[in-house]
Amino acid sequence: MLVFEGDSKVVWFEGNYSEYEADRKARLGAAVDQPHRIKYRHLTPPTANHNYLPN
């Protein structure tokens, strides 16, 4: 299996999905299966002037 994990990490694993899940849990720990909130970045820096339309 060619697996694309988080942080742009690619892993080659020979075996079925159940074996991969067990290996992943052993490599990364049980906390990796817990859902977490995604952090988003602002596309533009915050400014004092919020008028985005030209005058």
C-alpha positions in Angstrom: 0.0 0.0 0.0 1.2 3.5 -0.8 -0.2 5.7 2.0 -0.3 9.5 2.2 -0.2 10.5 5.8 -0.3 13.9 7.4 2.4 16.6 6.9 3.1 15.4 3.3 4.5 12.1 4.5 4.3 9.1 2.1 4.7 5.6 3.5 5.0 2.3 1.6 3.5 -0.6 3.5 3.3 -4.2 2.4 0.2 -5.8 4.0 -3.5 -5.2 4.4 -5.2 -2.3 5.9 -5.7 -3.9 9.3 -1.9 -4.5 9.5 -1.2 -1.0 8.4 -3.5 0.4 11.1 -1.6 -1.6 13.8 1.8 -0.5 12.5 0.7 3.1 12.3 -0.6 3.0 15.9 2.7 1.4 17.0 4.8 4.0 15.1 2.8 7.1 16.0 1.0 6.2 19.2 -2.7 5.9 20.0 -3.2 9.7 20.2 -2.9 9.8 16.4 -6.4 8.3 16.0 -8.0 11.0 18.1 -9.7 13.7 16.0 -8.2 17.2 16.2 -9.2 20.6 15.1 -7.6 21.9 11.9 -5.8 25.3 12.2 -6.4 27.7 9.3 -4.1 30.6 8.4 -5.4 34.0 7.3 -4.7 34.6 3.6 -4.0 38.3 4.2 -2.7 40.0 7.3 -5.3 41.8 9.4 -5.4 45.6 8.8 -7.0 48.5 10.5 -8.8 49.6 7.3 -11.4 46.9 6.4 -12.5 48.8 3.3 -11.5 46.4 0.5 -13.3 48.2 -2.3 -11.6 51.1 -4.2 -13.0 54.6 -3.5 
